[in-house]
Amino acid sequence: MSKRLKLTAAFLAAVLFMSAVVSCGGSPKSVTDTAAQADIPADPGAGITEELKPDLPESDFGGYDFRFLNGNTASWMTIFVVTAAEQNGEAVNDALYTRNLAVSEKYGVKISEISTTSVANDAKKSVAAGDNNFDVALITMADAIACVQTGAATDFEIIPYIDLEKPWWIQNAQKYTSIGNKIYYALSQFDTSHYDGVRGLYFNKTLRQNFELDDPYQLVADNKWVIEKMGELGAAVAQDLDGDGKWTKADRYGYTSWYAIGGEAMIYGIGSHTSLAKDENDMPYFDMNESYHIERFEAVARMFALDGFKHPSGDAGNNGGVDFFKNDQTLFYNECMGNIQKLRTMDTDFGIIPSPKYNEEQEEYYHLGGNPYFMQVPVTTPDLERTGILMEALAYESMKVVPPAFYDIMLTTKIARDNESSKMLDIVFSSLSYYLPVALNILENGVTDLIWKNNTDFASFFAKNESKISAAIEDIKAYYNL
C-alpha cells in the first residue's frame, strides 16, 4: 500500500481514537474541509485486531541506541519527554514506559532522547556536518518547514515500513500539512503534545447559575450552541465591579484567554481558518479574502466588541486568564488542554464545551489542534529501514496505551467534573484540524490582532499583504520542488 496520504472525503482518524473518522476544520469550500464522522468507541482500545497490526519483519538491532532529538521542552504539557525511567503510578508516564519497553524488547534497541531548545538549528547543523547524531527529530511545524527548506528532511515516501494510512498515524494532521502530496513530517500517537495543544473552552457553572443563563450542555444537545449565543451569554455577566468606569483586572468579563489563542480558537470553531487552504492537487492557495471567511471573521469581531465581553489576558501576572476563571471573573475561559491541569484546585465547578458553531446550519464542530511535535527524519540517517520499522512500531504501541492514559485518566477522571464534560471532550477530540505553517505571521497574527482590536477592515489588510502571501506560497512550493 502506498504511503502517500490519500485526500478523501472520509478518512480514518487517529487524533485520539483508533477507529473514529474525524471531521476537519476550516472552510467547507476547500478540499481539506469535507469529512464524515463515525461513532467514537467507548473503549479506546477497541478495534486493535490482527489486521490492524503493522506489517513489520522480525528484527533484532543488537542494542542499537534509537535517539530522538526532542524539541519539546514545554513544561506546561502533560508530559514532554520520550522516555520514562520507571513506572511511578502516573498514567501517561507509565504508558510511555510500557510502550518503550515493548519496542525495546521486541527489536533489541535502547530508546533515548536528546532534549533541546533549538531543535531546528541542531538538526540542520547535524545534517550539514554529515553527522549521525539522532534518528528522529520531534519538531513543530514551523521548524519542520525550516528543515525542509535546507534539504535536511527525508520524504516519508521513501521510508520503508511506514504506512501513514494506518490509524496510529494522525492522518488528519498529515492531511492538512502535506504539500503537493509530499510529507516531510508526520504526527503519530507517539507523544501527547497533539492532545495538550488542543484549544478547549470552559464555562463557570457558578456564574451560569447565578445569572440564570441557558445551560451550554443543553445548547449543544439542541444544536443551538452558536457564536451569537456565546456572545449573548458572555455579555450578560460582564460588569464593571469596582465602578471606576474602566475595564480592568478588577472587573468581570464574558471571555478570557491568552491573546494568541482566544481569537484563532473562535475562528476555527465557526468553520474558517487563519492559514492557507489547499486545492484538489494538494497545493496551497490563499482564500481568506473570500466573503465566506470575511463574514466569519466579522462575526468573531462583533462578539469581541460587545461591552465587557473580552479581556485579552496575555498581560504579565494574569496567568493566561486562569485567575479570572478561578475567581469567578469570567464566564468563558479558552485554553490549551495541557493547561487544564491548572484548574484541578479550582473551588468553583466548571464544564467543558466545544467551540460554538457559526450557525445552526453548520454541520460539524471544529477545533484547532494547535502546534504539536511531529516526527521528522534527517537525510543523514544511515539505515532508513531500521528507522521505519522502529517509528512504525512505536506509533502502533503508543496507540494501544497512550490515548487511554491521557484521555480517560488525565482528563475524564482527574480533571473533568461531570459526565457531560466527558461527552464534550469526545466532540472536541473527534473534530480536530491543523494549520499549514506558511505565512502564519501574516495570516494568523494579523487577523487575530484585528479582531482583538475590534477592527473589521480585513479586506484592506489582505490587499496590503497580498504580495507577501503570494511570495510565501511560491517559496514553499520551491522548498518542496513543486
N, C-alpha and C positions, 0 to 999 in steps of 0.2 A: 504494500500500500504506500502511495506517495506520502512524503512527509509534508508536502505543501498543504497549507491550510485552505480548505475549500470554503468560499464565501457563499453560504446558502441561507435560505430564509429561516430554516430551523437548524439549530446546531446544539451539540452536546455541551452542557455547562460543566465547568469544573471550578466554578467560583467557590462553592462550598460543598455541594452535594454531588455525588458521583453520577447519578442518573437523572438530574434535573436538566431541563432545557431552559436556557435563560433568555429573557428579553433584553434587548440592548437599549442604550440611551441615545440621545442625540435626536436630530430631526428625522421624522419618518420619511423624509423625501430622499435621503441618500441611501446608497446600497448597504451601509453599515447599520441600518436602523430598523429593519423589519425582522421580527423573530417570533416564534411561538414559545409558549411557556407550559411546561409539563408539571404534573403534580410533584411535590417535593416529598421524598420518602421520609417517614418518621424515623427510620433507622439510618443514620448516615453511612453505615457500613453495608447497607443492603445493596445488592447488585454486583458484589465482587464475586464474579464467577470465574470458572476456568477460562472462558472465552475472553474475559476482560483482563486477564493477566498478561504482562508484557511477554513478547516473543524474544527471549534473550537466551544466548547459548550458555552452557555451563562453563564457568571460567574461574581460574584461581590466579590472582595477580601478585602472589608471592609477597604479601605485606606492603604493597605499594602505598605511599602516603598520598591520598587524593585530597588536594588542597583547594580550599575556597578562599578567594580574595574577597573578604566580606566588607562591603562599604556601608553596611547598616550599623550605625553607632547611635541610633536614636533611642535613648534610654526610656522614652515615654511609651514605646511599643511594648506589647505583652512580653515578647522575648526577641532579642536581637542578636542571637548567637546561632551558629550552626551546630555546635557540639554541646553535649550535656555530659559533664564528668561522671555524674552518678544520678540515680533516682533520688528525688527529695520530697516526693509527695505532691509537688505542683504539677498540675495536669499537663500543661504544654511541655514543660521541661522533661517530664517522664515520657511523653510521646516522642520527642526528639531522641531521647536515649534509646528507646525501643526501636525506632526506625534505623538509627545509625548502627546499632548492634546487629540487626537483621542483615543489613547490607554488608557490614564488615565481615561477619562470619560466613556469609554465603560466597563472597567473592575474594576473600583473603586480602582485605585492604584496611588501612587506617584512614579515618576521616578527620581532617584537621582544618583549621581556619587561620587566616591572617587578617586581623582587623585593621582597617584603615579609614582615615577621614578624607582621603583623596584617591578614591578608587579609580577614577578615570585616568588621572595622571600616572598613578602607579602602573596601571595596566598598559598604557601607551608606552611608558618608559621601558617596561619589561619586554614588550614586543619589539620596540626599536633596537634594543640591545641584543635581541635574539635569545633572551634568557628563557628558562622554563621554570619560572618562579611560582606559578599557580596553574591549576587546571580549569577552574571555572570562576568567573567573577560574579558576585552578587551586586547588581548595579541598577541605579534608577534609569528611567527612560532617557532623560536629557544627557546623562553621562554615557549611556549606551550609544546614543547617536554620535557623540563626540568620538567614540572609539571606531564606529563605522566610518566616520569622516576620514580618519587617518589610516584606514585599512587594517586596523588591529583586530577586527572581529571576524569570526567564522560564520558563514551562511549555514543555517541549520539544515539545509537541504543535503549537505554533504557529510553530515554527522551520522554515522551508522547507528541503527537500532533505536533512534528516537522517532517516535510516532506522535506527532502533535495532534492527531485526531483522537487520541485516547483521552479519557476523562480525567486522568491525573495531571494533564496539562490544562491550564486555564485558557481554553480556546477563545473565549470572548476577548481576553486581553490581546491574544495574537491577532484576532480579527480586526481590532481597532488599530494596532500598532504596526502591522505589516505594511510594506510599501511595494507596489508592483508585484505582490505575492512573494516578496522576499522577506525572510525573517532572520534577523541577526541577534535578537534577544527574545527570550521566551519566559513565560511565567508558569510555574507549576505549584503543586500543593506543598512544595519543599519547605517554604517558610511562611510565617504568619503575617508578614507586612501587608499583604493584599487584603487581609481582614482588618488590620489595625487602621489603615488609611481610609476606609470607607466612611463617608460623611453620614453621621447619624443625627436625627432630630429628636429631641427630648422635650417633654412638656411637664410643667409643675402642677401636680394634682391639687395641691392646696389652693393655689391661685384659681385654678379652674373651678373648684367647688365654691370658693368664697365669692366669686363673681358670677356664679350660676351660668357658666358657659356651656356650650354644646360639648358633648363628650367626643374627643378626637377619635377614639376607638370606634364609636358608632358611626361617625362621619366616614371613616374608612370603609366600614362594613356596608354603608349605604351608597358608596361611590360619590360622596359629596365632599370629600377632602380635597379641596381645590385651593389655589393660591389666593383667590379673593376671600374665601372663608378664613384662611390663616391670617390675612391682614385684618379682617373684622375682629377676630378673637384677640389678636395681639394689641390692637389699638384700644380695646375695651379695658385692659388692665393698666395701660400707660398712665403715669401720674407724676407730677412734679411734687414729690413727697415733702421736700423742705420749703416749698413755696417761694423760692428765690427767682422764679421766672426763667430759669435756665435748665437745660437738660445736662445733668452732671452725674457723677458716680453715686450721688445720694438719692437718685430717683429710681422709679420702676419703669421697665420697658416691656415691650411686647416680644422682643427678639434680641439675642446677643450671640456673638460668635467671634472667632478670630476674623480679622479683616479679610484675610486671603481666602477663607473657607466659606463664609456666610453667603456671599453673592453667587459664587460658582455652584454651590450646592442647590440653590433655588433654580438657577438657570438650567442645570441638567435635569432637575426634577420635573420641570414643565416641558421637557421634550426638545430643548435646544442644546447648544454646546458652545464652548469658548475655544474651539480648536478647528483644525481643518476637517473637511469631510472627505470621503473617497468615492470615486465613481465605480462603474461596473468593471473596470480593469484594475481596481485596487490602487488607483493613482490619486494623490491628494489634490484637492482643489478648494477654493475659498467660496463659502456660501453664506457667511454670517450677515452679509449686507442685504439678503433677500427679505421680503416682507414677513415671511413666516417667522424668522428669527427676531427681526426688529420688534414685532408685536409682543413676543415673549420677553425680550429684554425690557420693554416698556412696562409690562405687567409687573415684573420684579421691582423696577424703579418706582412705580406707583405705590406698591406696598411699602417699600422702604421710606418713601416720602411722607407716609402717614405720621401725624404728630405723635412723637414719643414712641414710635414703633420700634426703632432700632437703636442700638448703641454699638458702634464698631469698637470692639474691646481688645484690639491688639496693643493698646497702650500698656506701658510698664506697670506692673503691680496688680493688674486685674486678672491675671492667670487665664486669659482666653475666654472670659465670661463665666467661668465656673463659680466664682464668688457671687456674682449676681444671682445665678441659679440657686445656689445653696442658701442664699439669704432671702429667697422669695422676692427677688427684684426683677425677675424676668419670667414671662410665661413660657417662651420657647428658647431653647439653647441648642445650637448646632456645633457639633464637634466630631473629630475623628473617633472611631470606635475604640482605638487603643487608649484614648484618654478618658474613656468612660469609667475607668477604674478610679478616677478622682472622685467619683460620686458614691463610692462604697460607704463613706461615712456621712452622707447627706441625711439629715433628720427627716426632711420633707419627702414624702413619696413622689416618685416621678414615673412617667411612662415613656416608652419608645414608640415612635410612629414613623411611617415613610415620609419622604418629602412630598409636598402636595402636588397634585396634577395641575395642569393649566386650566382644564375644564372637565366636565363630566364626560365629554366625548373622547378624551384621551384614554386609550385602551389599557395601557400599562403604566406602572410606576417605573421611574428611572432614578438611578443613584450613581454618583461618581465614585469609582474605585480608588481614587487618589493616586499616589505616586509610589507604588511598591517596588521591591527589588527583584529584578529579572535575572535570569541566568544568561551569561554571555561567555562564549568560549574564545580564547585568544588564537590567532592564526599560528602561533608558535607551538601549539600543543603537539607533542611528538607522536601520540597514539590516539587518534580520533575514535577508533573502535572501542578502546577501553573507556574513554571519556563518555561515549554514547551509552555504553552498557550501564555504567555507574550512574549517570544522570537519569536514565530511564528507570533504573531500579530504585533510586532514592525518591523519585517523584511518585512511583507506584506505592512504595512502602509508606510514604508520607500520607497518601490519600487514605490509607486504612486507619491511621491513628491521629493525625494532626487536626483535621476538621472536627471530629467529635470532641477532642480535648479543648480546642479553642471555643467552639460554638456552644456545645451542650454544657460544659462545665464552667468555663471562664465567664460566659455571658449569662446563659439562662439560669444557672444555679447561683453564681456569686454576685451577679450584677442586677439582672432584671428582677423586678419585684412583683410581677403578676403574670398570669398566664397569657394575657393579651400581648404583653411585650414580646414574649417568645414568638407568637404568631406574626407580629410585626417584623421581627428580625428575619423570619422566613421570607417575607416580601422583599425586604431590603437586600438580603444576600442573594436573592434569585433574580435581581434586576440591575446588575452592575454594568456600567460602561466605563470606558477608559478614553483618554485623550491622546491624540497624536502629538508628540512633543516637538512641534515645529512652529516657530514664531509665537510661542506662548507669551513671551514678554510683551508682545504687542497685543495679541488677541485676548488672552485671559486677563492679564493685568489691566489692560486698557478698558475693557468692557466692565469688569467688576469695579474698577475705580470710578467710572462714570456713574454706575448705579449707586454706590455708597454716597456719592456727592449729589444725588438727585438730579443728575444731568441726563437728559434723554436724546441728546444730539448724536446718536450713534452713526447716522449716515455720514455726517461730516468727519467723524473720527475715522471711519473706514476709508473714505475718499482720501483723506490726508495720508493714510498709511498704506494705500493700495500698492505702491511700488515696492515698499519694503516686504509686504506679504508675498507678492509675486516673486521677488528675488529669493525669499526663503524657500518657496516651493521649488524653484529651479535648482537651488543649491542641494536640497535633499534628494532630488532626482539624480543629480550628478553623483552624490555620495553613493547611491545605490546603482550607479551605472545604467540608468533608465533614460 
